[in-house]
């Protein structure tokens, strides 16, 4: 079983991503946050195809902290149904994974 994950969410503005990233870091729920964007997202919403500009937030953490990370994101996220998904880290450079281990609580 994988011990570490990347949690991914998309947000409408860079400031929204920074605000959530800061909260996750302040509460030691993640070791690192990366913000990528802007990107163009195409999706279905309420039976209609939409296109919007978004920012991706990628957070590195332990799998056992997923529920707390999800809750923190939900509490600050402006979307009605935010994308919050976890991707397992199946392998990685040991010193980097050790660093994740040492930085989150």
Gaussian input, Z-matrix of N, CA and C with variables (Angstrom, degrees):
# hf/3-21g

backbone

0 1
 N
 C     1     B1
 C     2     B2     1     A1
 N     3     B3     2     A2     1     D1
 C     4     B4     3     A3     2     D2
 C     5     B5     4     A4     3     D3
 N     6     B6     5     A5     4     D4
 C     7     B7     6     A6     5     D5
 C     8     B8     7     A7     6     D6
 N     9     B9     8     A8     7     D7
 C    10    B10     9     A9     8     D8
 C    11    B11    10    A10     9     D9
 N    12    B12    11    A11    10    D10
 C    13    B13    12    A12    11    D11
 C    14    B14    13    A13    12    D12
 N    15    B15    14    A14    13    D13
 C    16    B16    15    A15    14    D14
 C    17    B17    16    A16    15    D15
 N    18    B18    17    A17    16    D16
 C    19    B19    18    A18    17    D17
 C    20    B20    19    A19    18    D18
 N    21    B21    20    A20    19    D19
 C    22    B22    21    A21    20    D20
 C    23    B23    22    A22    21    D21
 N    24    B24    23    A23    22    D22
 C    25    B25    24    A24    23    D23
 C    26    B26    25    A25    24    D24
 N    27    B27    26    A26    25    D25
 C    28    B28    27    A27    26    D26
 C    29    B29    28    A28    27    D27
 N    30    B30    29    A29    28    D28
 C    31    B31    30    A30    29    D29
 C    32    B32    31    A31    30    D30
 N    33    B33    32    A32    31    D31
 C    34    B34    33    A33    32    D32
 C    35    B35    34    A34    33    D33
 N    36    B36    35    A35    34    D34
 C    37    B37    36    A36    35    D35
 C    38    B38    37    A37    36    D36
 N    39    B39    38    A38    37    D37
 C    40    B40    39    A39    38    D38
 C    41    B41    40    A40    39    D39
 N    42    B42    41    A41    40    D40
 C    43    B43    42    A42    41    D41
 C    44    B44    43    A43    42    D42
 N    45    B45    44    A44    43    D43
 C    46    B46    45    A45    44    D44
 C    47    B47    46    A46    45    D45
 N    48    B48    47    A47    46    D46
 C    49    B49    48    A48    47    D47
 C    50    B50    49    A49    48    D48
 N    51    B51    50    A50    49    D49
 C    52    B52    51    A51    50    D50
 C    53    B53    52    A52    51    D51
 N    54    B54    53    A53    52    D52
 C    55    B55    54    A54    53    D53
 C    56    B56    55    A55    54    D54
 N    57    B57    56    A56    55    D55
 C    58    B58    57    A57    56    D56
 C    59    B59    58    A58    57    D57
 N    60    B60    59    A59    58    D58
 C    61    B61    60    A60    59    D59
 C    62    B62    61    A61    60    D60
 N    63    B63    62    A62    61    D61
 C    64    B64    63    A63    62    D62
 C    65    B65    64    A64    63    D63
 N    66    B66    65    A65    64    D64
 C    67    B67    66    A66    65    D65
 C    68    B68    67    A67    66    D66
 N    69    B69    68    A68    67    D67
 C    70    B70    69    A69    68    D68
 C    71    B71    70    A70    69    D69
 N    72    B72    71    A71    70    D70
 C    73    B73    72    A72    71    D71
 C    74    B74    73    A73    72    D72
 N    75    B75    74    A74    73    D73
 C    76    B76    75    A75    74    D74
 C    77    B77    76    A76    75    D75
 N    78    B78    77    A77    76    D76
 C    79    B79    78    A78    77    D77
 C    80    B80    79    A79    78    D78
 N    81    B81    80    A80    79    D79
 C    82    B82    81    A81    80    D80
 C    83    B83    82    A82    81    D81
 N    84    B84    83    A83    82    D82
 C    85    B85    84    A84    83    D83
 C    86    B86    85    A85    84    D84
 N    87    B87    86    A86    85    D85
 C    88    B88    87    A87    86    D86
 C    89    B89    88    A88    87    D87
 N    90    B90    89    A89    88    D88
 C    91    B91    90    A90    89    D89
 C    92    B92    91    A91    90    D90
 N    93    B93    92    A92    91    D91
 C    94    B94    93    A93    92    D92
 C    95    B95    94    A94    93    D93
 N    96    B96    95    A95    94    D94
 C    97    B97    96    A96    95    D95
 C    98    B98    97    A97    96    D96
 N    99    B99    98    A98    97    D97
 C   100   B100    99    A99    98    D98
 C   101   B101   100   A100    99    D99
 N   102   B102   101   A101   100   D100
 C   103   B103   102   A102   101   D101
 C   104   B104   103   A103   102   D102
 N   105   B105   104   A104   103   D103
 C   106   B106   105   A105   104   D104
 C   107   B107   106   A106   105   D105
 N   108   B108   107   A107   106   D106
 C   109   B109   108   A108   107   D107
 C   110   B110   109   A109   108   D108
 N   111   B111   110   A110   109   D109
 C   112   B112   111   A111   110   D110
 C   113   B113   112   A112   111   D111
 N   114   B114   113   A113   112   D112
 C   115   B115   114   A114   113   D113
 C   116   B116   115   A115   114   D114
 N   117   B117   116   A116   115   D115
 C   118   B118   117   A117   116   D116
 C   119   B119   118   A118   117   D117
 N   120   B120   119   A119   118   D118
 C   121   B121   120   A120   119   D119
 C   122   B122   121   A121   120   D120
 N   123   B123   122   A122   121   D121
 C   124   B124   123   A123   122   D122
 C   125   B125   124   A124   123   D123
 N   126   B126   125   A125   124   D124
 C   127   B127   126   A126   125   D125
 C   128   B128   127   A127   126   D126
 N   129   B129   128   A128   127   D127
 C   130   B130   129   A129   128   D128
 C   131   B131   130   A130   129   D129
 N   132   B132   131   A131   130   D130
 C   133   B133   132   A132   131   D131
 C   134   B134   133   A133   132   D132
 N   135   B135   134   A134   133   D133
 C   136   B136   135   A135   134   D134
 C   137   B137   136   A136   135   D135
 N   138   B138   137   A137   136   D136
 C   139   B139   138   A138   137   D137
 C   140   B140   139   A139   138   D138
 N   141   B141   140   A140   139   D139
 C   142   B142   141   A141   140   D140
 C   143   B143   142   A142   141   D141
 N   144   B144   143   A143   142   D142
 C   145   B145   144   A144   143   D143
 C   146   B146   145   A145   144   D144
 N   147   B147   146   A146   145   D145
 C   148   B148   147   A147   146   D146
 C   149   B149   148   A148   147   D147
 N   150   B150   149   A149   148   D148
 C   151   B151   150   A150   149   D149
 C   152   B152   151   A151   150   D150
 N   153   B153   152   A152   151   D151
 C   154   B154   153   A153   152   D152
 C   155   B155   154   A154   153   D153
 N   156   B156   155   A155   154   D154
 C   157   B157   156   A156   155   D155
 C   158   B158   157   A157   156   D156
 N   159   B159   158   A158   157   D157
 C   160   B160   159   A159   158   D158
 C   161   B161   160   A160   159   D159
 N   162   B162   161   A161   160   D160
 C   163   B163   162   A162   161   D161
 C   164   B164   163   A163   162   D162
 N   165   B165   164   A164   163   D163
 C   166   B166   165   A165   164   D164
 C   167   B167   166   A166   165   D165
 N   168   B168   167   A167   166   D166
 C   169   B169   168   A168   167   D167
 C   170   B170   169   A169   168   D168
 N   171   B171   170   A170   169   D169
 C   172   B172   171   A171   170   D170
 C   173   B173   172   A172   171   D171
 N   174   B174   173   A173   172   D172
 C   175   B175   174   A174   173   D173
 C   176   B176   175   A175   174   D174
 N   177   B177   176   A176   175   D175
 C   178   B178   177   A177   176   D176
 C   179   B179   178   A178   177   D177
 N   180   B180   179   A179   178   D178
 C   181   B181   180   A180   179   D179
 C   182   B182   181   A181   180   D180
 N   183   B183   182   A182   181   D181
 C   184   B184   183   A183   182   D182
 C   185   B185   184   A184   183   D183
 N   186   B186   185   A185   184   D184
 C   187   B187   186   A186   185   D185
 C   188   B188   187   A187   186   D186
 N   189   B189   188   A188   187   D187
 C   190   B190   189   A189   188   D188
 C   191   B191   190   A190   189   D189
 N   192   B192   191   A191   190   D190
 C   193   B193   192   A192   191   D191
 C   194   B194   193   A193   192   D192
 N   195   B195   194   A194   193   D193
 C   196   B196   195   A195   194   D194
 C   197   B197   196   A196   195   D195
 N   198   B198   197   A197   196   D196
 C   199   B199   198   A198   197   D197
 C   200   B200   199   A199   198   D198
 N   201   B201   200   A200   199   D199
 C   202   B202   201   A201   200   D200
 C   203   B203   202   A202   201   D201
 N   204   B204   203   A203   202   D202
 C   205   B205   204   A204   203   D203
 C   206   B206   205   A205   204   D204
 N   207   B207   206   A206   205   D205
 C   208   B208   207   A207   206   D206
 C   209   B209   208   A208   207   D207
 N   210   B210   209   A209   208   D208
 C   211   B211   210   A210   209   D209
 C   212   B212   211   A211   210   D210
 N   213   B213   212   A212   211   D211
 C   214   B214   213   A213   212   D212
 C   215   B215   214   A214   213   D213
 N   216   B216   215   A215   214   D214
 C   217   B217   216   A216   215   D215
 C   218   B218   217   A217   216   D216
 N   219   B219   218   A218   217   D217
 C   220   B220   219   A219   218   D218
 C   221   B221   220   A220   219   D219
 N   222   B222   221   A221   220   D220
 C   223   B223   222   A222   221   D221
 C   224   B224   223   A223   222   D222
 N   225   B225   224   A224   223   D223
 C   226   B226   225   A225   224   D224
 C   227   B227   226   A226   225   D225
 N   228   B228   227   A227   226   D226
 C   229   B229   228   A228   227   D227
 C   230   B230   229   A229   228   D228
 N   231   B231   230   A230   229   D229
 C   232   B232   231   A231   230   D230
 C   233   B233   232   A232   231   D231
 N   234   B234   233   A233   232   D232
 C   235   B235   234   A234   233   D233
 C   236   B236   235   A235   234   D234
 N   237   B237   236   A236   235   D235
 C   238   B238   237   A237   236   D236
 C   239   B239   238   A238   237   D237
 N   240   B240   239   A239   238   D238
 C   241   B241   240   A240   239   D239
 C   242   B242   241   A241   240   D240
 N   243   B243   242   A242   241   D241
 C   244   B244   243   A243   242   D242
 C   245   B245   244   A244   243   D243
 N   246   B246   245   A245   244   D244
 C   247   B247   246   A246   245   D245
 C   248   B248   247   A247   246   D246
 N   249   B249   248   A248   247   D247
 C   250   B250   249   A249   248   D248
 C   251   B251   250   A250   249   D249
 N   252   B252   251   A251   250   D250
 C   253   B253   252   A252   251   D251
 C   254   B254   253   A253   252   D252
 N   255   B255   254   A254   253   D253
 C   256   B256   255   A255   254   D254
 C   257   B257   256   A256   255   D255
 N   258   B258   257   A257   256   D256
 C   259   B259   258   A258   257   D257
 C   260   B260   259   A259   258   D258
 N   261   B261   260   A260   259   D259
 C   262   B262   261   A261   260   D260
 C   263   B263   262   A262   261   D261
 N   264   B264   263   A263   262   D262
 C   265   B265   264   A264   263   D263
 C   266   B266   265   A265   264   D264
 N   267   B267   266   A266   265   D265
 C   268   B268   267   A267   266   D266
 C   269   B269   268   A268   267   D267
 N   270   B270   269   A269   268   D268
 C   271   B271   270   A270   269   D269
 C   272   B272   271   A271   270   D270
 N   273   B273   272   A272   271   D271
 C   274   B274   273   A273   272   D272
 C   275   B275   274   A274   273   D273
 N   276   B276   275   A275   274   D274
 C   277   B277   276   A276   275   D275
 C   278   B278   277   A277   276   D276
 N   279   B279   278   A278   277   D277
 C   280   B280   279   A279   278   D278
 C   281   B281   280   A280   279   D279
 N   282   B282   281   A281   280   D280
 C   283   B283   282   A282   281   D281
 C   284   B284   283   A283   282   D282
 N   285   B285   284   A284   283   D283
 C   286   B286   285   A285   284   D284
 C   287   B287   286   A286   285   D285
 N   288   B288   287   A287   286   D286
 C   289   B289   288   A288   287   D287
 C   290   B290   289   A289   288   D288
 N   291   B291   290   A290   289   D289
 C   292   B292   291   A291   290   D290
 C   293   B293   292   A292   291   D291
 N   294   B294   293   A293   292   D292
 C   295   B295   294   A294   293   D293
 C   296   B296   295   A295   294   D294
 N   297   B297   296   A296   295   D295
 C   298   B298   297   A297   296   D296
 C   299   B299   298   A298   297   D297
 N   300   B300   299   A299   298   D298
 C   301   B301   300   A300   299   D299
 C   302   B302   301   A301   300   D300
 N   303   B303   302   A302   301   D301
 C   304   B304   303   A303   302   D302
 C   305   B305   304   A304   303   D303
 N   306   B306   305   A305   304   D304
 C   307   B307   306   A306   305   D305
 C   308   B308   307   A307   306   D306
 N   309   B309   308   A308   307   D307
 C   310   B310   309   A309   308   D308
 C   311   B311   310   A310   309   D309
 N   312   B312   311   A311   310   D310
 C   313   B313   312   A312   311   D311
 C   314   B314   313   A313   312   D312

   B1=1.4432
   B2=1.5277
   B3=1.3229
   B4=1.4554
   B5=1.5277
   B6=1.3156
   B7=1.4619
   B8=1.5275
   B9=1.3387
   B10=1.4596
   B11=1.5234
   B12=1.3440
   B13=1.4590
   B14=1.5222
   B15=1.3251
   B16=1.4515
   B17=1.5185
   B18=1.3261
   B19=1.4524
   B20=1.5268
   B21=1.3280
   B22=1.4634
   B23=1.5198
   B24=1.3289
   B25=1.4547
   B26=1.5227
   B27=1.3238
   B28=1.4621
   B29=1.5205
   B30=1.3298
   B31=1.4667
   B32=1.5199
   B33=1.3362
   B34=1.4604
   B35=1.5287
   B36=1.3389
   B37=1.4644
   B38=1.5228
   B39=1.3055
   B40=1.4619
   B41=1.5240
   B42=1.3264
   B43=1.4663
   B44=1.5245
   B45=1.3390
   B46=1.4666
   B47=1.5272
   B48=1.3318
   B49=1.4663
   B50=1.5282
   B51=1.3247
   B52=1.4626
   B53=1.5317
   B54=1.3192
   B55=1.4624
   B56=1.5352
   B57=1.3293
   B58=1.4680
   B59=1.5214
   B60=1.3274
   B61=1.4622
   B62=1.5207
   B63=1.3223
   B64=1.4631
   B65=1.5201
   B66=1.3260
   B67=1.4697
   B68=1.5283
   B69=1.3328
   B70=1.4666
   B71=1.5251
   B72=1.3296
   B73=1.4650
   B74=1.5225
   B75=1.3303
   B76=1.4691
   B77=1.5202
   B78=1.3339
   B79=1.4586
   B80=1.5429
   B81=1.3329
   B82=1.4657
   B83=1.5233
   B84=1.3384
   B85=1.4608
   B86=1.5195
   B87=1.3178
   B88=1.4612
   B89=1.5269
   B90=1.3271
   B91=1.4662
   B92=1.5204
   B93=1.3321
   B94=1.4580
   B95=1.5180
   B96=1.3305
   B97=1.4636
   B98=1.5211
   B99=1.3099
   B100=1.4672
   B101=1.5227
   B102=1.3227
   B103=1.4582
   B104=1.5193
   B105=1.3194
   B106=1.4583
   B107=1.5276
   B108=1.3201
   B109=1.4564
   B110=1.5074
   B111=1.2706
   B112=1.4652
   B113=1.5312
   B114=1.3215
   B115=1.4621
   B116=1.5184
   B117=1.3018
   B118=1.4556
   B119=1.5255
   B120=1.3185
   B121=1.4644
   B122=1.5191
   B123=1.3215
   B124=1.4609
   B125=1.5191
   B126=1.3334
   B127=1.4605
   B128=1.5283
   B129=1.3338
   B130=1.4529
   B131=1.5211
   B132=1.3377
   B133=1.4564
   B134=1.5270
   B135=1.3184
   B136=1.4629
   B137=1.5373
   B138=1.3552
   B139=1.4533
   B140=1.5157
   B141=1.3229
   B142=1.4673
   B143=1.5276
   B144=1.3281
   B145=1.4646
   B146=1.5253
   B147=1.3321
   B148=1.4704
   B149=1.5233
   B150=1.3110
   B151=1.4671
   B152=1.5199
   B153=1.3331
   B154=1.4633
   B155=1.5213
   B156=1.3151
   B157=1.4561
   B158=1.5262
   B159=1.3302
   B160=1.4612
   B161=1.5255
   B162=1.3174
   B163=1.4606
   B164=1.5234
   B165=1.3293
   B166=1.4661
   B167=1.5251
   B168=1.3205
   B169=1.4528
   B170=1.5267
   B171=1.3301
   B172=1.4630
   B173=1.5209
   B174=1.3369
   B175=1.4593
   B176=1.5265
   B177=1.3266
   B178=1.4688
   B179=1.5159
   B180=1.3394
   B181=1.4501
   B182=1.5233
   B183=1.3253
   B184=1.4626
   B185=1.5248
   B186=1.3163
   B187=1.4625
   B188=1.5246
   B189=1.3206
   B190=1.4636
   B191=1.5312
   B192=1.3331
   B193=1.4672
   B194=1.5264
   B195=1.3471
   B196=1.4643
   B197=1.5285
   B198=1.3166
   B199=1.4666
   B200=1.5200
   B201=1.3251
   B202=1.4718
   B203=1.5214
   B204=1.3273
   B205=1.4624
   B206=1.5264
   B207=1.3224
   B208=1.4668
   B209=1.5288
   B210=1.3079
   B211=1.4625
   B212=1.5261
   B213=1.3235
   B214=1.4673
   B215=1.5280
   B216=1.3265
   B217=1.4690
   B218=1.5240
   B219=1.3386
   B220=1.4671
   B221=1.5237
   B222=1.3257
   B223=1.4610
   B224=1.5197
   B225=1.3205
   B226=1.4624
   B227=1.5268
   B228=1.3055
   B229=1.4638
   B230=1.5240
   B231=1.3297
   B232=1.4581
   B233=1.5356
   B234=1.3242
   B235=1.4647
   B236=1.5282
   B237=1.3249
   B238=1.4589
   B239=1.5328
   B240=1.3330
   B241=1.4714
   B242=1.5320
   B243=1.3388
   B244=1.4589
   B245=1.5230
   B246=1.3065
   B247=1.4636
   B248=1.5225
   B249=1.3094
   B250=1.4653
   B251=1.5222
   B252=1.3213
   B253=1.4581
   B254=1.5249
   B255=1.3216
   B256=1.4575
   B257=1.5190
   B258=1.3076
   B259=1.4566
   B260=1.5234
   B261=1.3336
   B262=1.4638
   B263=1.5257
   B264=1.2944
   B265=1.4702
   B266=1.5194
   B267=1.3153
   B268=1.4615
   B269=1.5284
   B270=1.3114
   B271=1.4558
   B272=1.5184
   B273=1.3246
   B274=1.4532
   B275=1.5157
   B276=1.3063
   B277=1.4578
   B278=1.5278
   B279=1.3349
   B280=1.4584
   B281=1.5303
   B282=1.3277
   B283=1.4631
   B284=1.5456
   B285=1.3305
   B286=1.4652
   B287=1.5272
   B288=1.3309
   B289=1.4598
   B290=1.5316
   B291=1.3259
   B292=1.4616
   B293=1.5254
   B294=1.3219
   B295=1.4651
   B296=1.5325
   B297=1.3344
   B298=1.4742
   B299=1.5345
   B300=1.3238
   B301=1.4680
   B302=1.5275
   B303=1.3179
   B304=1.4762
   B305=1.5235
   B306=1.3219
   B307=1.4609
   B308=1.5270
   B309=1.3066
   B310=1.4653
   B311=1.5256
   B312=1.3070
   B313=1.4790
   B314=1.4956
   A1=109.62
   A2=116.04
   A3=120.75
   A4=109.91
   A5=115.92
   A6=121.89
   A7=111.89
   A8=116.91
   A9=121.28
   A10=109.86
   A11=115.42
   A12=121.34
   A13=110.10
   A14=113.95
   A15=122.09
   A16=106.22
   A17=116.73
   A18=121.39
   A19=107.01
   A20=114.92
   A21=121.11
   A22=109.33
   A23=115.61
   A24=122.01
   A25=108.37
   A26=116.34
   A27=121.08
   A28=108.37
   A29=114.78
   A30=121.28
   A31=110.77
   A32=116.70
   A33=119.33
   A34=114.54
   A35=118.03
   A36=120.04
   A37=110.69
   A38=115.43
   A39=120.72
   A40=110.11
   A41=116.82
   A42=120.23
   A43=111.30
   A44=117.75
   A45=120.40
   A46=110.26
   A47=116.70
   A48=120.96
   A49=110.68
   A50=117.25
   A51=120.79
   A52=111.15
   A53=116.67
   A54=121.19
   A55=110.64
   A56=116.50
   A57=119.98
   A58=110.59
   A59=117.08
   A60=120.34
   A61=112.35
   A62=116.72
   A63=120.92
   A64=111.01
   A65=117.39
   A66=120.92
   A67=110.59
   A68=116.39
   A69=119.76
   A70=111.24
   A71=116.42
   A72=120.92
   A73=111.26
   A74=117.63
   A75=121.04
   A76=112.24
   A77=116.52
   A78=120.59
   A79=112.72
   A80=116.55
   A81=123.31
   A82=112.65
   A83=115.58
   A84=120.29
   A85=112.08
   A86=116.93
   A87=122.20
   A88=109.28
   A89=115.68
   A90=120.71
   A91=111.41
   A92=116.52
   A93=121.21
   A94=109.21
   A95=115.18
   A96=121.40
   A97=107.26
   A98=115.97
   A99=121.16
   A100=107.47
   A101=115.19
   A102=121.45
   A103=107.40
   A104=115.40
   A105=121.98
   A106=108.40
   A107=115.82
   A108=117.17
   A109=111.86
   A110=114.35
   A111=125.67
   A112=111.94
   A113=113.90
   A114=121.97
   A115=108.22
   A116=117.06
   A117=121.37
   A118=108.29
   A119=115.98
   A120=121.40
   A121=109.28
   A122=115.38
   A123=122.45
   A124=107.15
   A125=117.68
   A126=120.49
   A127=110.65
   A128=114.06
   A129=121.47
   A130=108.32
   A131=116.48
   A132=121.25
   A133=108.84
   A134=114.76
   A135=121.96
   A136=112.02
   A137=114.06
   A138=121.07
   A139=115.95
   A140=116.65
   A141=121.00
   A142=109.73
   A143=115.72
   A144=119.22
   A145=109.33
   A146=115.46
   A147=121.93
   A148=109.87
   A149=115.63
   A150=123.34
   A151=105.95
   A152=115.56
   A153=118.27
   A154=110.25
   A155=114.57
   A156=121.44
   A157=107.37
   A158=116.09
   A159=120.75
   A160=110.25
   A161=113.71
   A162=123.54
   A163=107.68
   A164=116.75
   A165=122.03
   A166=108.84
   A167=115.59
   A168=121.59
   A169=107.11
   A170=116.61
   A171=122.99
   A172=107.11
   A173=116.69
   A174=121.26
   A175=110.08
   A176=116.60
   A177=122.28
   A178=109.19
   A179=116.24
   A180=120.50
   A181=110.85
   A182=115.54
   A183=122.12
   A184=109.16
   A185=115.86
   A186=120.78
   A187=111.33
   A188=117.45
   A189=120.59
   A190=112.56
   A191=118.49
   A192=121.76
   A193=112.77
   A194=117.02
   A195=119.36
   A196=112.93
   A197=118.86
   A198=120.80
   A199=111.30
   A200=117.72
   A201=121.18
   A202=110.99
   A203=117.27
   A204=120.76
   A205=109.67
   A206=116.86
   A207=120.87
   A208=110.72
   A209=117.18
   A210=121.15
   A211=111.37
   A212=116.94
   A213=120.66
   A214=111.06
   A215=116.34
   A216=119.79
   A217=109.94
   A218=118.39
   A219=121.83
   A220=111.65
   A221=117.11
   A222=121.05
   A223=113.25
   A224=117.92
   A225=121.56
   A226=113.89
   A227=117.64
   A228=121.62
   A229=111.29
   A230=117.84
   A231=119.92
   A232=115.03
   A233=118.70
   A234=120.40
   A235=111.39
   A236=115.59
   A237=121.78
   A238=110.98
   A239=116.43
   A240=122.32
   A241=107.26
   A242=117.27
   A243=118.86
   A244=112.80
   A245=114.94
   A246=120.21
   A247=107.01
   A248=116.63
   A249=122.06
   A250=105.20
   A251=116.12
   A252=120.25
   A253=109.64
   A254=115.25
   A255=121.08
   A256=109.19
   A257=114.90
   A258=122.25
   A259=107.16
   A260=118.12
   A261=119.03
   A262=111.70
   A263=114.60
   A264=120.98
   A265=105.16
   A266=116.89
   A267=121.06
   A268=112.61
   A269=117.19
   A270=121.87
   A271=107.52
   A272=116.20
   A273=119.86
   A274=110.86
   A275=114.25
   A276=122.45
   A277=108.32
   A278=117.46
   A279=121.75
   A280=113.48
   A281=120.36
   A282=118.43
   A283=112.80
   A284=117.46
   A285=120.08
   A286=110.33
   A287=116.93
   A288=120.24
   A289=110.81
   A290=117.51
   A291=121.19
   A292=110.27
   A293=117.06
   A294=121.51
   A295=110.16
   A296=117.77
   A297=120.33
   A298=108.84
   A299=115.63
   A300=121.39
   A301=111.92
   A302=116.24
   A303=120.19
   A304=113.25
   A305=118.99
   A306=121.05
   A307=115.24
   A308=118.64
   A309=120.37
   A310=109.78
   A311=114.66
   A312=119.61
   A313=110.93
   D1=137.32
   D2=-179.56
   D3=-71.68
   D4=141.94
   D5=-178.27
   D6=-98.24
   D7=-24.46
   D8=-175.53
   D9=-120.26
   D10=151.60
   D11=-179.54
   D12=-139.17
   D13=162.89
   D14=165.71
   D15=-111.72
   D16=128.23
   D17=176.61
   D18=-103.23
   D19=129.87
   D20=-174.92
   D21=-119.14
   D22=136.42
   D23=171.34
   D24=-143.51
   D25=157.71
   D26=175.70
   D27=-117.28
   D28=147.12
   D29=-176.09
   D30=-136.77
   D31=157.04
   D32=-176.01
   D33=-75.74
   D34=-23.61
   D35=-179.17
   D36=-137.04
   D37=157.71
   D38=175.86
   D39=-63.02
   D40=-38.87
   D41=-179.88
   D42=-62.71
   D43=-39.56
   D44=175.58
   D45=-59.44
   D46=-44.13
   D47=179.61
   D48=-63.87
   D49=-42.36
   D50=179.29
   D51=-63.82
   D52=-41.54
   D53=-179.01
   D54=-61.92
   D55=-45.73
   D56=178.82
   D57=-68.02
   D58=-43.11
   D59=178.26
   D60=-59.04
   D61=-42.81
   D62=178.87
   D63=-62.24
   D64=-41.82
   D65=-179.97
   D66=-64.33
   D67=-44.49
   D68=179.49
   D69=-60.96
   D70=-42.45
   D71=178.86
   D72=-68.91
   D73=-44.27
   D74=-179.01
   D75=-59.03
   D76=-34.05
   D77=-179.04
   D78=-93.05
   D79=10.31
   D80=177.35
   D81=55.79
   D82=32.89
   D83=177.95
   D84=-86.04
   D85=-20.05
   D86=-179.29
   D87=-138.21
   D88=154.88
   D89=177.85
   D90=-90.65
   D91=-27.01
   D92=-173.05
   D93=-154.74
   D94=142.18
   D95=173.01
   D96=-126.70
   D97=132.82
   D98=173.24
   D99=-117.52
   D100=137.94
   D101=179.09
   D102=-119.05
   D103=124.34
   D104=-175.05
   D105=-122.90
   D106=135.95
   D107=175.60
   D108=155.83
   D109=-178.19
   D110=0.97
   D111=-76.43
   D112=155.34
   D113=175.26
   D114=-122.79
   D115=164.69
   D116=173.87
   D117=-106.49
   D118=125.07
   D119=179.10
   D120=-110.49
   D121=136.94
   D122=176.35
   D123=-121.38
   D124=129.45
   D125=-172.49
   D126=-161.05
   D127=166.15
   D128=173.66
   D129=-93.27
   D130=134.64
   D131=175.24
   D132=-143.77
   D133=115.48
   D134=178.98
   D135=55.49
   D136=45.04
   D137=175.39
   D138=77.93
   D139=9.86
   D140=-177.59
   D141=-130.88
   D142=139.11
   D143=176.41
   D144=-75.68
   D145=133.95
   D146=-178.21
   D147=-124.79
   D148=155.83
   D149=171.58
   D150=-134.36
   D151=131.26
   D152=177.65
   D153=-148.13
   D154=160.13
   D155=175.01
   D156=-90.29
   D157=133.83
   D158=-179.17
   D159=-140.65
   D160=172.85
   D161=174.81
   D162=-122.87
   D163=141.17
   D164=178.51
   D165=-99.87
   D166=132.49
   D167=171.81
   D168=-111.15
   D169=126.42
   D170=178.37
   D171=-120.68
   D172=123.11
   D173=-176.76
   D174=-121.28
   D175=134.37
   D176=178.51
   D177=-98.44
   D178=129.89
   D179=-177.62
   D180=-157.59
   D181=-174.95
   D182=174.67
   D183=-88.85
   D184=145.48
   D185=179.32
   D186=-57.51
   D187=-38.13
   D188=-176.58
   D189=-66.93
   D190=-13.03
   D191=178.77
   D192=-96.82
   D193=2.74
   D194=-174.63
   D195=-53.55
   D196=-48.37
   D197=-175.73
   D198=-59.98
   D199=-40.45
   D200=178.96
   D201=-68.27
   D202=-39.16
   D203=176.97
   D204=-64.30
   D205=-46.03
   D206=178.92
   D207=-57.77
   D208=-45.98
   D209=-179.17
   D210=-61.95
   D211=-43.35
   D212=179.11
   D213=-62.58
   D214=-42.03
   D215=178.35
   D216=-64.99
   D217=-48.17
   D218=-179.15
   D219=-56.85
   D220=-40.21
   D221=-176.92
   D222=-66.21
   D223=-24.61
   D224=-177.22
   D225=-110.28
   D226=-11.42
   D227=-172.05
   D228=-75.88
   D229=134.34
   D230=-178.65
   D231=-79.13
   D232=-14.05
   D233=-177.52
   D234=-80.81
   D235=149.48
   D236=176.26
   D237=-63.12
   D238=-44.88
   D239=177.38
   D240=-129.91
   D241=88.33
   D242=-178.00
   D243=-73.97
   D244=148.20
   D245=168.52
   D246=-71.67
   D247=120.09
   D248=172.35
   D249=-139.16
   D250=105.72
   D251=-178.26
   D252=-129.97
   D253=150.55
   D254=177.35
   D255=-113.44
   D256=136.10
   D257=178.21
   D258=-117.65
   D259=124.89
   D260=-178.92
   D261=-68.69
   D262=143.09
   D263=170.48
   D264=-93.07
   D265=104.70
   D266=-173.95
   D267=-85.36
   D268=-19.31
   D269=176.62
   D270=-159.00
   D271=156.74
   D272=178.90
   D273=-174.69
   D274=165.62
   D275=177.88
   D276=-63.73
   D277=119.99
   D278=-172.03
   D279=-54.18
   D280=-45.56
   D281=178.35
   D282=-59.72
   D283=-33.32
   D284=177.81
   D285=-69.42
   D286=-44.38
   D287=178.55
   D288=-65.24
   D289=-37.15
   D290=174.93
   D291=-61.85
   D292=-37.41
   D293=178.73
   D294=-64.74
   D295=-44.69
   D296=175.28
   D297=-55.56
   D298=-48.61
   D299=-179.50
   D300=-53.95
   D301=-42.52
   D302=-174.83
   D303=-78.75
   D304=-18.03
   D305=-172.92
   D306=-97.47
   D307=-19.92
   D308=-177.77
   D309=-106.24
   D310=154.91
   D311=-176.96
   D312=-118.41

